[in-house]
Amino acid sequence: MGFLDAFKKKSASVSVQRPGGDSTHEKKVEARDSEPAPLPSRPIDAELLKRLGNIAAANTLVRGGQDPERLLLALNLDRDGKIDGDRPTMRFRFDVQRTGPDQWRLTAGIDDAVAYCRFSMGLDLPEIPAMDPATFDMSKCLGFPLTFSMPADHERSPLARSAFLLAWRVEGGMDSPSLESSLTVDGSVMGVELTRLDYAYVPTVQPNQHWVLLKCLRGEQSFWLGLDLSVGAGEVFPRRGEVESYTLALDLLCTFT
């Protein structure tokens, strides 16, 4: 069954089997488990947060007087239009480094029982004045290039791809070829300083909530990228039930798995 023909919910009984002889992966997992590292806390990159906030849709609406608690971002809706209380996701950690006057690089890593992966995200984000709520058009959000790349020394992990596809509750995708080039998408900012809920993000009214929600687009295809700039936690999730969203998200996986 092809990837585009059946993005179906997987049974809870499905398990992922590690291929025999994957000694490199096992050594990395053993090293990780021998010295578990807590999720680091780090200072916010204030300049990056400001630039993202200037072009953030939800923040513009809040500045225009809308109630933050009424703005729910990235709702997962089923085919009947009902809210799905749990989104399929791929979680990772990252560090932020400014590489130029208008460039940032996020170095990301995934370390768990079935995945040891590394990839990077490059942001090209010039300084833009804050959008005017009076003239803001949600359908014309400003964007910026966002490039996903695999480090030269990274070893691809088909097992990781399988695990992420299971987390996304889809069948197929394992036969898709790995991408040797980077993946560039257009990033638009849905909001910054958000509270993350199980099914959505909400512009926060509480301190120390620093989730950023980005919509990553390539033509009509899109997926969501959530980044907590305060602790370096991130997640990727496709739009539920949209084949094109899973197609683009799979291309992301193919850059480093």
Accessible surface in RSA format (square Angstrom, percent):
REM  Atomic radii and reference values for relative SASA: ProtOr
REM  Chains: A
REM  Algorithm: Lee & Richards
REM  Probe-radius: 1.40
REM  Slices: 20
REM RES _ NUM      All-atoms   Total-Side   Main-Chain    Non-polar    All polar
REM                ABS   REL    ABS   REL    ABS   REL    ABS   REL    ABS   REL
RES MET A   1   152.00  78.7  72.23  47.8  79.77 189.9  87.09  74.0  64.91  86.0
RES GLY A   2    35.07  43.2   0.00   N/A  35.07  43.2  29.24  80.2   5.82  13.0
RES PHE A   3    22.64  11.3  14.69   9.1   7.95  20.7  14.69   8.9   7.95  22.7
RES LEU A   4    95.33  53.1  82.11  58.7  13.22  33.2  82.30  57.8  13.04  35.1
RES ASP A   5   117.99  82.7  84.68  84.3  33.31  78.8  24.32  57.2  93.67  93.4
RES ALA A   6     3.31   3.0   0.50   0.8   2.81   6.4   3.31   4.7   0.00   0.0
RES PHE A   7    38.68  19.4  20.89  12.9  17.79  46.3  20.89  12.7  17.79  50.9
RES LYS A   8   104.66  51.1  99.92  61.3   4.74  11.3  67.06  60.4  37.60  40.1
RES LYS A   9   150.42  73.4 125.01  76.7  25.41  60.5  78.16  70.3  72.26  77.0
RES LYS A  10    64.33  31.4  42.11  25.8  22.22  52.9  11.42  10.3  52.91  56.4
RES SER A  11    68.48  57.9  48.46  64.7  20.02  46.1  43.21  92.0  25.27  35.4
RES ALA A  12   114.00 104.8  69.69 107.5  44.31 100.8  82.25 115.8  31.74  84.1
RES SER A  13    97.81  82.7  64.50  86.1  33.32  76.8  55.19 117.5  42.63  59.7
RES VAL A  14    63.81  42.0  38.35  34.7  25.46  61.4  44.34  38.5  19.48  52.8
RES SER A  15    76.62  64.7  53.01  70.7  23.62  54.4  39.97  85.1  36.65  51.3
RES VAL A  16    44.80  29.5  17.38  15.7  27.42  66.1  20.33  17.7  24.47  66.4
RES GLN A  17   141.03  78.9 125.17  91.5  15.86  37.8  59.19 126.0  81.84  62.1
RES ARG A  18    94.50  39.7  68.45  34.9  26.05  62.0  23.08  31.5  71.42  43.3
RES PRO A  19    77.88  56.8  63.84  58.2  14.04  51.0  75.76  62.6   2.11  13.1
RES GLY A  20    80.17  98.9   0.00   N/A  80.17  98.9  43.18 118.5  36.99  82.8
RES GLY A  21    79.46  98.0   0.00   N/A  79.46  98.0  40.60 111.4  38.86  87.0
RES ASP A  22    38.92  27.3  31.49  31.3   7.43  17.6  12.29  28.9  26.63  26.6
RES SER A  23    60.95  51.5  57.04  76.1   3.91   9.0  34.32  73.1  26.63  37.3
RES THR A  24    59.18  42.1  55.84  56.6   3.33   7.9  24.43  32.8  34.75  52.5
RES HIS A  25    12.51   6.8  10.04   7.0   2.47   6.3   9.64   9.9   2.86   3.3
RES GLU A  26    70.72  40.6  69.44  52.5   1.28   3.0  11.74  22.7  58.97  48.2
RES LYS A  27   141.30  68.9 135.79  83.3   5.50  13.1  81.50  73.4  59.79  63.7
RES LYS A  28    53.62  26.2  47.47  29.1   6.15  14.6  39.87  35.9  13.76  14.7
RES VAL A  29    17.89  11.8  17.38  15.7   0.52   1.2  17.89  15.5   0.00   0.0
RES GLU A  30   115.00  66.0 107.21  81.1   7.78  18.5  45.66  88.3  69.34  56.6
RES ALA A  31    65.85  60.5  51.12  78.9  14.73  33.5  58.25  82.0   7.60  20.1
RES ARG A  32    64.51  27.1  54.31  27.7  10.20  24.3  45.19  61.8  19.32  11.7
RES ASP A  33    79.95  56.0  60.42  60.1  19.53  46.2  30.48  71.7  49.46  49.3
RES SER A  34    83.35  70.4  47.74  63.7  35.60  82.0  49.58 105.6  33.77  47.3
RES GLU A  35   142.85  82.0 126.94  96.0  15.91  37.9  45.60  88.2  97.25  79.4
RES PRO A  36   104.72  76.3  85.58  78.0  19.14  69.6  87.61  72.3  17.11 106.4
RES ALA A  37    68.91  63.4  53.65  82.8  15.26  34.7  56.45  79.5  12.46  33.0
RES PRO A  38   115.85  84.4  98.66  89.9  17.20  62.5 110.20  91.0   5.66  35.2
RES LEU A  39    75.41  42.0  52.69  37.7  22.72  57.1  52.69  37.0  22.72  61.1
RES PRO A  40    58.91  42.9  50.75  46.3   8.16  29.7  58.91  48.6   0.00   0.0
RES SER A  41   101.09  85.4  70.17  93.7  30.91  71.2  38.79  82.6  62.30  87.3
RES ARG A  42    51.26  21.5  38.92  19.8  12.34  29.4  36.70  50.2  14.56   8.8
RES PRO A  43   121.98  88.9 101.95  92.9  20.03  72.8 112.81  93.1   9.16  56.9
RES ILE A  44    47.59  27.1  28.34  21.1  19.26  46.4  28.34  20.4  19.26  52.3
RES ASP A  45    38.99  27.3  27.97  27.8  11.02  26.0  18.79  44.2  20.20  20.1
RES ALA A  46    74.53  68.5  65.12 100.5   9.41  21.4  66.69  93.9   7.84  20.8
RES GLU A  47    45.80  26.3  41.14  31.1   4.65  11.1  20.13  38.9  25.67  21.0
RES LEU A  48     1.38   0.8   1.38   1.0   0.00   0.0   1.38   1.0   0.00   0.0
RES LEU A  49    21.56  12.0  20.45  14.6   1.11   2.8  20.45  14.4   1.11   3.0
RES LYS A  50    93.82  45.8  83.28  51.1  10.54  25.1  65.45  58.9  28.37  30.2
RES ARG A  51    16.89   7.1  14.77   7.5   2.12   5.0   0.32   0.4  16.56  10.0
RES LEU A  52     1.21   0.7   1.21   0.9   0.00   0.0   1.21   0.8   0.00   0.0
RES GLY A  53    10.94  13.5   0.00   N/A  10.94  13.5  10.79  29.6   0.15   0.3
RES ASN A  54    23.72  16.4  23.72  22.9   0.00   0.0   0.04   0.1  23.68  22.9
RES ILE A  55     0.56   0.3   0.56   0.4   0.00   0.0   0.56   0.4   0.00   0.0
RES ALA A  56     0.00   0.0   0.00   0.0   0.00   0.0   0.00   0.0   0.00   0.0
RES ALA A  57     0.10   0.1   0.10   0.2   0.00   0.0   0.10   0.1   0.00   0.0
RES ALA A  58     0.72   0.7   0.29   0.5   0.43   1.0   0.71   1.0   0.02   0.0
RES ASN A  59    28.90  19.9  26.55  25.7   2.35   5.7   5.43  13.1  23.46  22.7
RES THR A  60     0.03   0.0   0.03   0.0   0.00   0.0   0.03   0.0   0.00   0.0
RES LEU A  61    36.63  20.4  35.19  25.2   1.43   3.6  36.49  25.6   0.13   0.4
RES VAL A  62    49.22  32.4  40.46  36.6   8.75  21.1  40.46  35.2   8.75  23.7
RES ARG A  63   113.23  47.5  77.39  39.5  35.84  85.3  67.90  92.8  45.33  27.5
RES GLY A  64    49.72  61.3   0.00   N/A  49.72  61.3  15.54  42.6  34.18  76.6
RES GLY A  65    66.76  82.3   0.00   N/A  66.76  82.3  35.69  97.9  31.08  69.6
RES GLN A  66    87.76  49.1  78.88  57.6   8.88  21.1  30.68  65.3  57.08  43.3
RES ASP A  67    66.60  46.7  55.27  55.0  11.33  26.8  25.94  61.1  40.66  40.5
RES PRO A  68    27.89  20.3  27.89  25.4   0.00   0.0  27.89  23.0   0.00   0.0
RES GLU A  69   115.02  66.0  97.67  73.9  17.35  41.3  28.76  55.6  86.27  70.4
RES ARG A  70   196.70  82.6 168.56  85.9  28.14  67.0  55.63  76.0 141.07  85.5
RES LEU A  71    26.00  14.5  22.79  16.3   3.21   8.1  26.00  18.3   0.00   0.0
RES LEU A  72    66.65  37.1  44.86  32.1  21.79  54.8  44.86  31.5  21.79  58.6
RES LEU A  73    21.24  11.8  19.93  14.3   1.31   3.3  21.24  14.9   0.00   0.0
RES ALA A  74    11.53  10.6   0.09   0.1  11.44  26.0   2.53   3.6   9.00  23.8
RES LEU A  75    51.29  28.6  41.10  29.4  10.19  25.6  41.10  28.9  10.19  27.4
RES ASN A  76     5.27   3.6   3.98   3.8   1.29   3.1   1.29   3.1   3.98   3.8
RES LEU A  77    80.18  44.7  67.82  48.5  12.36  31.1  67.82  47.6  12.36  33.3
RES ASP A  78    59.49  41.7  48.57  48.3  10.93  25.8  29.88  70.3  29.61  29.5
RES ARG A  79   212.51  89.2 172.41  87.9  40.10  95.5  84.54 115.5 127.96  77.6
RES ASP A  80   118.17  82.8  85.56  85.2  32.60  77.1  20.24  47.6  97.92  97.7
RES GLY A  81    49.51  61.1   0.00   N/A  49.51  61.1  25.52  70.0  23.99  53.7
RES LYS A  82   138.79  67.7 134.00  82.2   4.79  11.4  82.27  74.1  56.51  60.2
RES ILE A  83    92.68  52.7  65.25  48.6  27.43  66.1  65.25  47.0  27.43  74.4
RES ASP A  84    28.84  20.2  22.45  22.3   6.38  15.1  10.87  25.6  17.96  17.9
RES GLY A  85    45.31  55.9   0.00   N/A  45.31  55.9  27.40  75.2  17.90  40.1
RES ASP A  86    78.23  54.8  78.12  77.8   0.11   0.3  27.27  64.2  50.96  50.8
RES ARG A  87     8.14   3.4   2.74   1.4   5.40  12.9   2.74   3.7   5.40   3.3
RES PRO A  88     2.23   1.6   0.00   0.0   2.23   8.1   2.23   1.8   0.00   0.0
RES THR A  89    23.66  16.8  18.64  18.9   5.02  12.0  18.64  25.0   5.02   7.6
RES MET A  90     2.81   1.5   0.00   0.0   2.81   6.7   2.81   2.4   0.00   0.0
RES ARG A  91   147.72  62.0 135.22  68.9  12.50  29.8  54.97  75.1  92.75  56.2
RES PHE A  92     9.40   4.7   0.00   0.0   9.40  24.5   5.57   3.4   3.83  11.0
RES ARG A  93   108.21  45.4 107.44  54.8   0.76   1.8  40.99  56.0  67.21  40.7
RES PHE A  94     5.08   2.5   0.36   0.2   4.72  12.3   3.45   2.1   1.64   4.7
RES ASP A  95    84.76  59.4  83.92  83.5   0.84   2.0  24.89  58.6  59.86  59.7
RES VAL A  96    44.13  29.0  13.16  11.9  30.97  74.6  13.21  11.5  30.92  83.9
RES GLN A  97    97.16  54.3  92.52  67.6   4.64  11.0  33.85  72.0  63.31  48.0
RES ARG A  98   106.29  44.6  81.03  41.3  25.25  60.1  38.66  52.8  67.63  41.0
RES THR A  99    67.15  47.8  26.75  27.1  40.40  96.3  27.17  36.5  39.97  60.4
RES GLY A 100    19.36  23.9   0.00   N/A  19.36  23.9  17.48  48.0   1.88   4.2
RES PRO A 101   106.50  77.6  98.21  89.5   8.30  30.2 105.31  86.9   1.19   7.4
RES ASP A 102    44.33  31.1  44.33  44.1   0.00   0.0   1.37   3.2  42.96  42.8
RES GLN A 103    68.11  38.1  68.11  49.8   0.00   0.0  30.22  64.3  37.89  28.7
RES TRP A 104     2.34   0.9   0.00   0.0   2.34   5.5   0.00   0.0   2.34   3.8
RES ARG A 105    94.82  39.8  94.73  48.3   0.09   0.2  25.52  34.9  69.30  42.0
RES LEU A 106     0.66   0.4   0.66   0.5   0.00   0.0   0.66   0.5   0.00   0.0
RES THR A 107    65.37  46.5  61.47  62.3   3.90   9.3  48.95  65.7  16.42  24.8
RES ALA A 108     1.01   0.9   0.00   0.0   1.01   2.3   0.98   1.4   0.03   0.1
RES GLY A 109    10.68  13.2   0.00   N/A  10.68  13.2   7.28  20.0   3.40   7.6
RES ILE A 110     6.55   3.7   4.52   3.4   2.03   4.9   6.55   4.7   0.00   0.0
RES ASP A 111    57.47  40.3  30.73  30.6  26.74  63.2  11.47  27.0  46.00  45.9
RES ASP A 112    59.16  41.4  55.55  55.3   3.61   8.5  34.04  80.1  25.12  25.1
RES ALA A 113    62.18  57.2  58.77  90.7   3.40   7.7  58.90  82.9   3.28   8.7
RES VAL A 114    44.13  29.0  44.13  39.9   0.00   0.0  44.13  38.3   0.00   0.0
RES ALA A 115     0.22   0.2   0.01   0.0   0.21   0.5   0.01   0.0   0.21   0.6
RES TYR A 116    54.52  25.5  52.06  29.6   2.46   6.4  18.88  14.2  35.64  43.9
RES CYS A 117     0.00   0.0   0.00   0.0   0.00   0.0   0.00   0.0   0.00   0.0
RES ARG A 118    66.37  27.9  66.37  33.8   0.00   0.0  26.36  36.0  40.01  24.2
RES PHE A 119     0.30   0.1   0.16   0.1   0.14   0.4   0.16   0.1   0.14   0.4
RES SER A 120    18.72  15.8  18.72  25.0   0.00   0.0   6.10  13.0  12.62  17.7
RES MET A 121     0.41   0.2   0.41   0.3   0.00   0.0   0.00   0.0   0.41   0.5
RES GLY A 122    27.36  33.7   0.00   N/A  27.36  33.7  22.77  62.5   4.59  10.3
RES LEU A 123     4.43   2.5   1.90   1.4   2.53   6.4   2.76   1.9   1.67   4.5
RES ASP A 124    59.50  41.7  58.80  58.5   0.70   1.6  13.48  31.7  46.02  45.9
RES LEU A 125     0.83   0.5   0.83   0.6   0.00   0.0   0.83   0.6   0.00   0.0
RES PRO A 126    62.34  45.4  61.35  55.9   0.99   3.6  61.35  50.7   0.99   6.1
RES GLU A 127    99.96  57.4  76.03  57.5  23.93  57.0  23.92  46.3  76.03  62.1
RES ILE A 128    42.65  24.3  41.84  31.2   0.81   1.9  42.00  30.2   0.65   1.8
RES PRO A 129   111.87  81.5  98.71  90.0  13.16  47.8 108.81  89.8   3.07  19.1
RES ALA A 130    54.10  49.7  31.10  48.0  23.00  52.3  31.10  43.8  23.00  60.9
RES MET A 131    26.54  13.7  17.85  11.8   8.69  20.7  17.51  14.9   9.03  12.0
RES ASP A 132    76.51  53.6  67.04  66.7   9.47  22.4  28.37  66.8  48.14  48.0
RES PRO A 133    51.38  37.4  31.53  28.7  19.85  72.2  32.58  26.9  18.80 116.9
RES ALA A 134    93.43  85.9  49.05  75.7  44.38 100.9  61.32  86.4  32.11  85.1
RES THR A 135   107.94  76.8  79.18  80.3  28.76  68.5  71.43  95.9  36.51  55.2
RES PHE A 136    37.79  18.9   6.94   4.3  30.85  80.3  12.50   7.6  25.29  72.4
RES ASP A 137    61.27  42.9  53.55  53.3   7.72  18.3  24.36  57.3  36.91  36.8
RES MET A 138    94.76  49.1  82.51  54.6  12.25  29.2  78.01  66.3  16.75  22.2
RES SER A 139    96.22  81.3  54.99  73.4  41.23  95.0  56.24 119.8  39.98  56.0
RES LYS A 140   157.22  76.7 135.66  83.2  21.56  51.3  87.61  78.9  69.61  74.1
RES CYS A 141    30.58  23.1   7.40   8.3  23.18  54.5   5.80  14.7  24.78  26.7
RES LEU A 142    74.85  41.7  73.52  52.6   1.32   3.3  74.85  52.6   0.00   0.0
RES GLY A 143    40.99  50.5   0.00   N/A  40.99  50.5  12.76  35.0  28.24  63.2
RES PHE A 144     7.55   3.8   1.49   0.9   6.06  15.8   6.36   3.9   1.19   3.4
RES PRO A 145    64.00  46.6  63.43  57.8   0.57   2.1  63.49  52.4   0.51   3.2
RES LEU A 146     0.84   0.5   0.84   0.6   0.00   0.0   0.84   0.6   0.00   0.0
RES THR A 147    39.40  28.0  38.36  38.9   1.05   2.5  24.05  32.3  15.35  23.2
RES PHE A 148     0.09   0.0   0.09   0.1   0.00   0.0   0.09   0.1   0.00   0.0
RES SER A 149    31.24  26.4  30.63  40.9   0.61   1.4  20.20  43.0  11.04  15.5
RES MET A 150    55.43  28.7  31.85  21.1  23.58  56.1  32.13  27.3  23.31  30.9
RES PRO A 151    42.21  30.8  30.11  27.4  12.10  44.0  41.97  34.6   0.24   1.5
RES ALA A 152   112.46 103.4  69.07 106.6  43.40  98.7  79.15 111.5  33.31  88.3
RES ASP A 153   129.54  90.7  99.77  99.3  29.77  70.4  51.10 120.3  78.44  78.2
RES HIS A 154    19.40  10.6   2.48   1.7  16.92  43.3   5.95   6.1  13.44  15.6
RES GLU A 155    92.03  52.8  83.73  63.3   8.30  19.8  40.68  78.7  51.35  41.9
RES ARG A 156    66.03  27.7  42.00  21.4  24.02  57.2  34.53  47.2  31.50  19.1
RES SER A 157    13.78  11.6  11.18  14.9   2.60   6.0  10.66  22.7   3.12   4.4
RES PRO A 158    86.59  63.1  85.22  77.7   1.37   5.0  86.58  71.5   0.00   0.0
RES LEU A 159    12.56   7.0   7.92   5.7   4.64  11.7  11.46   8.0   1.10   3.0
RES ALA A 160     0.00   0.0   0.00   0.0   0.00   0.0   0.00   0.0   0.00   0.0
RES ARG A 161     9.32   3.9   9.32   4.8   0.00   0.0   1.86   2.5   7.47   4.5
RES SER A 162    28.95  24.5  27.21  36.3   1.74   4.0   8.31  17.7  20.64  28.9
RES ALA A 163    13.94  12.8   8.58  13.2   5.37  12.2   9.69  13.7   4.25  11.3
RES PHE A 164    11.71   5.9  11.71   7.3   0.00   0.0  11.71   7.1   0.00   0.0
RES LEU A 165     6.70   3.7   6.70   4.8   0.00   0.0   6.70   4.7   0.00   0.0
RES LEU A 166    42.24  23.5  33.03  23.6   9.21  23.1  33.74  23.7   8.50  22.9
RES ALA A 167    45.48  41.8  26.99  41.6  18.50  42.1  40.28  56.7   5.20  13.8
RES TRP A 168     0.52   0.2   0.46   0.2   0.06   0.1   0.46   0.2   0.06   0.1
RES ARG A 169    56.93  23.9  53.56  27.3   3.37   8.0  19.07  26.1  37.86  22.9
RES VAL A 170     4.00   2.6   0.27   0.2   3.73   9.0   0.27   0.2   3.73  10.1
RES GLU A 171    53.85  30.9  50.00  37.8   3.84   9.2  16.39  31.7  37.45  30.6
RES GLY A 172    28.25  34.8   0.00   N/A  28.25  34.8  15.05  41.3  13.20  29.6
RES GLY A 173     5.76   7.1   0.00   N/A   5.76   7.1   0.81   2.2   4.94  11.1
RES MET A 174    86.50  44.8  67.77  44.9  18.73  44.6  67.77  57.6  18.73  24.8
RES ASP A 175   144.13 101.0 115.82 115.3  28.31  66.9  42.84 100.8 101.29 101.0
RES SER A 176    33.39  28.2  23.22  31.0  10.17  23.4  11.78  25.1  21.61  30.3
RES PRO A 177   106.03  77.3  94.63  86.3  11.40  41.5 104.82  86.5   1.21   7.5
RES SER A 178    40.90  34.6  22.75  30.4  18.15  41.8   8.91  19.0  31.99  44.8
RES LEU A 179    54.77  30.5  52.67  37.7   2.10   5.3  53.50  37.6   1.27   3.4
RES GLU A 180   152.36  87.5 113.90  86.2  38.47  91.6  66.20 128.1  86.16  70.3
RES SER A 181    82.13  69.4  70.26  93.8  11.87  27.3  52.07 110.9  30.07  42.1
RES SER A 182    59.15  50.0  34.39  45.9  24.76  57.0  14.33  30.5  44.81  62.8
RES LEU A 183    11.29   6.3   9.68   6.9   1.60   4.0  11.29   7.9   0.00   0.0
RES THR A 184    75.08  53.4  57.69  58.5  17.40  41.5  41.80  56.2  33.28  50.3
RES VAL A 185     3.92   2.6   0.00   0.0   3.92   9.4   3.92   3.4   0.00   0.0
RES ASP A 186    86.30  60.5  86.14  85.7   0.16   0.4  17.54  41.3  68.76  68.6
RES GLY A 187     0.43   0.5   0.00   N/A   0.43   0.5   0.43   1.2   0.00   0.0
RES SER A 188     9.87   8.3   9.87  13.2   0.00   0.0   7.54  16.1   2.33   3.3
RES VAL A 189     0.00   0.0   0.00   0.0   0.00   0.0   0.00   0.0   0.00   0.0
RES MET A 190    20.46  10.6  20.46  13.5   0.00   0.0   7.06   6.0  13.40  17.8
RES GLY A 191     0.00   0.0   0.00   N/A   0.00   0.0   0.00   0.0   0.00   0.0
RES VAL A 192     5.90   3.9   5.03   4.6   0.87   2.1   5.03   4.4   0.87   2.3
RES GLU A 193    69.87  40.1  68.03  51.5   1.85   4.4   9.93  19.2  59.94  48.9
RES LEU A 194     0.10   0.1   0.10   0.1   0.00   0.0   0.10   0.1   0.00   0.0
RES THR A 195    37.30  26.5  37.30  37.8   0.00   0.0  33.17  44.6   4.13   6.2
RES ARG A 196    60.54  25.4  40.32  20.6  20.23  48.2  10.12  13.8  50.42  30.6
RES LEU A 197    56.52  31.5  52.00  37.2   4.52  11.4  56.52  39.7   0.00   0.0
RES ASP A 198    96.64  67.7  89.52  89.1   7.13  16.9  15.06  35.4  81.59  81.4
RES TYR A 199    67.95  31.7  67.95  38.7   0.00   0.0  36.66  27.6  31.28  38.6
RES ALA A 200     0.00   0.0   0.00   0.0   0.00   0.0   0.00   0.0   0.00   0.0
RES TYR A 201     0.00   0.0   0.00   0.0   0.00   0.0   0.00   0.0   0.00   0.0
RES VAL A 202    15.33  10.1  15.33  13.9   0.00   0.0  15.33  13.3   0.00   0.0
RES PRO A 203     9.78   7.1   8.27   7.5   1.51   5.5   8.38   6.9   1.39   8.7
RES THR A 204    31.36  22.3   9.27   9.4  22.08  52.6  11.81  15.9  19.55  29.6
RES VAL A 205    90.50  59.6  54.77  49.6  35.74  86.1  64.82  56.3  25.68  69.7
RES GLN A 206   110.64  61.9 103.61  75.7   7.03  16.7  36.28  77.2  74.36  56.4
RES PRO A 207   103.74  75.6  85.01  77.5  18.73  68.1  96.65  79.8   7.09  44.0
RES ASN A 208   122.08  84.2 102.25  98.8  19.82  47.7  25.50  61.4  96.58  93.3
RES GLN A 209    59.54  33.3  56.34  41.2   3.20   7.6   2.41   5.1  57.13  43.3
RES HIS A 210    32.73  17.9  31.85  22.1   0.88   2.2  22.75  23.5   9.98  11.6
RES TRP A 211    31.49  12.6  31.49  15.2   0.00   0.0  18.85  10.0  12.64  20.5
RES VAL A 212     0.07   0.0   0.07   0.1   0.00   0.0   0.07   0.1   0.00   0.0
RES LEU A 213     0.00   0.0   0.00   0.0   0.00   0.0   0.00   0.0   0.00   0.0
RES LEU A 214     0.16   0.1   0.16   0.1   0.00   0.0   0.16   0.1   0.00   0.0
RES LYS A 215    55.04  26.9  55.04  33.8   0.00   0.0   6.46   5.8  48.59  51.8
RES CYS A 216     0.00   0.0   0.00   0.0   0.00   0.0   0.00   0.0   0.00   0.0
RES LEU A 217    47.26  26.3  46.82  33.5   0.44   1.1  46.85  32.9   0.40   1.1
RES ARG A 218    83.98  35.3  76.72  39.1   7.26  17.3  48.98  66.9  35.00  21.2
RES GLY A 219    66.63  82.2   0.00   N/A  66.63  82.2  42.65 117.0  23.99  53.7
RES GLU A 220   169.84  97.5 141.13 106.8  28.71  68.4  64.12 124.0 105.72  86.3
RES GLN A 221    27.23  15.2  27.03  19.8   0.20   0.5   8.29  17.6  18.95  14.4
RES SER A 222     8.76   7.4   7.77  10.4   0.99   2.3   1.29   2.7   7.47  10.5
RES PHE A 223     0.47   0.2   0.00   0.0   0.47   1.2   0.47   0.3   0.00   0.0
RES TRP A 224    15.53   6.2  15.53   7.5   0.00   0.0  12.54   6.7   3.00   4.9
RES LEU A 225     0.53   0.3   0.53   0.4   0.00   0.0   0.53   0.4   0.00   0.0
RES GLY A 226     0.00   0.0   0.00   N/A   0.00   0.0   0.00   0.0   0.00   0.0
RES LEU A 227     3.06   1.7   3.06   2.2   0.00   0.0   3.06   2.2   0.00   0.0
RES ASP A 228    15.67  11.0  15.67  15.6   0.00   0.0   0.00   0.0  15.67  15.6
RES LEU A 229     5.04   2.8   1.47   1.1   3.57   9.0   1.52   1.1   3.52   9.5
RES SER A 230    21.93  18.5  21.31  28.4   0.62   1.4  15.73  33.5   6.20   8.7
RES VAL A 231    40.19  26.4  40.19  36.4   0.00   0.0  40.19  34.9   0.00   0.0
RES GLY A 232     0.23   0.3   0.00   N/A   0.23   0.3   0.00   0.0   0.23   0.5
RES ALA A 233    20.06  18.4  20.06  31.0   0.00   0.0  20.06  28.3   0.00   0.0
RES GLY A 234     2.86   3.5   0.00   N/A   2.86   3.5   0.00   0.0   2.86   6.4
RES GLU A 235     1.23   0.7   1.23   0.9   0.00   0.0   0.67   1.3   0.56   0.5
RES VAL A 236     0.08   0.0   0.08   0.1   0.00   0.0   0.08   0.1   0.00   0.0
RES PHE A 237     0.97   0.5   0.97   0.6   0.00   0.0   0.97   0.6   0.00   0.0
RES PRO A 238     0.05   0.0   0.00   0.0   0.05   0.2   0.00   0.0   0.05   0.3
RES ARG A 239    66.60  28.0  64.70  33.0   1.90   4.5  11.67  15.9  54.94  33.3
RES ARG A 240    40.31  16.9  25.77  13.1  14.54  34.6  24.54  33.5  15.76   9.6
RES GLY A 241    31.17  38.4   0.00   N/A  31.17  38.4  12.12  33.3  19.06  42.7
RES GLU A 242    75.82  43.5  72.26  54.7   3.56   8.5  29.97  58.0  45.85  37.4
RES VAL A 243    45.29  29.8  40.85  37.0   4.44  10.7  40.87  35.5   4.41  12.0
RES GLU A 244    84.92  48.8  83.95  63.5   0.97   2.3  43.18  83.5  41.75  34.1
RES SER A 245     0.98   0.8   0.28   0.4   0.69   1.6   0.36   0.8   0.61   0.9
RES TYR A 246     4.61   2.2   4.50   2.6   0.12   0.3   0.67   0.5   3.94   4.9
RES THR A 247    28.99  20.6  28.77  29.2   0.22   0.5  28.74  38.6   0.25   0.4
RES LEU A 248     0.00   0.0   0.00   0.0   0.00   0.0   0.00   0.0   0.00   0.0
RES ALA A 249     0.00   0.0   0.00   0.0   0.00   0.0   0.00   0.0   0.00   0.0
RES LEU A 250     9.57   5.3   9.57   6.8   0.00   0.0   9.57   6.7   0.00   0.0
RES ASP A 251    31.44  22.0  31.44  31.3   0.00   0.0   0.12   0.3  31.32  31.2
RES LEU A 252     0.00   0.0   0.00   0.0   0.00   0.0   0.00   0.0   0.00   0.0
RES LEU A 253     0.00   0.0   0.00   0.0   0.00   0.0   0.00   0.0   0.00   0.0
RES CYS A 254     1.73   1.3   1.73   1.9   0.00   0.0   0.00   0.0   1.73   1.9
RES THR A 255     2.61   1.9   0.96   1.0   1.65   3.9   0.96   1.3   1.65   2.5
RES PHE A 256     0.00   0.0   0.00   0.0   0.00   0.0   0.00   0.0   0.00   0.0
RES THR A 257     2.62   1.9   0.00   0.0   2.62   6.2   2.62   3.5   0.00   0.0
END  Absolute sums over single chains surface
CHAIN  1 A    12695.1       9832.5       2862.6       6948.5       5746.7
END  Absolute sums over all chains
TOTAL         12695.1       9832.5       2862.6       6948.5       5746.7
